[in-house]
Amino acid sequence: MLARPKDPSLEKRLLESGWDLLAEGGFDALSMSEVATRAGAHRSDVYRRWTTKAQLVAEVLAAHLPPVTSRDTGDLREDLRHFLDDLSRSWRAPWTEGLVGFLAELPKDPEAEVTFLNTAKHRSQPLTEAVTRALRRGEITELPDLALLQGLAEGPLIHKRLIGRQAMTPSELDLLADTITAVATQGGPTR
């Protein structure tokens, strides 16, 4: 008996359905069954790929989060400001509403946690590149603690969005870029 040929667009449809559901109702409202229904698939198609909802959502985020790009403007502060613009665009999107429920599930699901942490690491790469370029140009003399700089970048964005229920304004992003630059250039904590 011949196996049924795989549908090359099925995984893409499942991830798109997951993204739509995450944006519409958040993590708690998303179900594996609804992802399958929206994608025109069977529940078994979903469970064959992801055994938990957290694994599915981790891959949905990896596939659909707005990109964070690396720009070399020749100036650390400007590179940081572009990085913050990209992060801010991402944090303004509706998917953030479901983030708290998703993060609460990660400790229970090591596979989903690894996927999510790899996505976060990839998204922080432009910051690492900006700081490395600044070090080469002599704007900074020591490599600062990159985890601290990443926390300084995303922490206020997350807080303003999830607690304040608003996006950061351009002037707030300017102030944040100034703050991160000051920490990186004026003897902030180093590795």
C-alpha positions, 0 to 999 in steps of 0.5 A: 500500500502506498503512503499518501503524499505529503502536502507541502503547504500543510505545515505552513497553513498550520503555522499561519493558523496558529499565528492568527489564533494567537493574535486573535485570542492569545495563548489561552484561547488557542487550541490544537483542534482550532489550529487544525480546523482553520488550516483545513487539516486534521488534529492528528496533522497537528499532533504529529508535528507538535505534541504540546501547544507550547511547542506549536506556539514556539514554532509559530513565533519563530516563523511569524515574529516580525524580523529584527534586522541588523543595520550598520549606520557607523554609530552605536546609538543609531544602530541601537535605535534601529534595533529598538524600532524593530523590537517595538514593531514586534511588541505592538503586535497582537500576539503579545497578549498571549505571551504571559500564558505561553511563558508560564508553560515553557518550564513544563515543556523543555522542547518548546523552551529550547525553540523559544530561547533559540528564537530569542537568541536569534532576535538579539543578534543585531544588538550583538552585532551593533556592539561588536561593530562599536568595539571595532570602531573604538566607540567602546573600549570593552565588551559590555554585558550583552545580556544586560543590554538586551534586558535594557532594550526589551524590558521597557518595551515589554513592561510598557506593552503588557503592564501599561497596555501601550506601545513606546513612543518614538521619544521614549525609544530615543531615550531608551537608545540613549540609555543603552548607549550610555551603559555600553560606552560609559563603563557599564558592567562588562563580562 
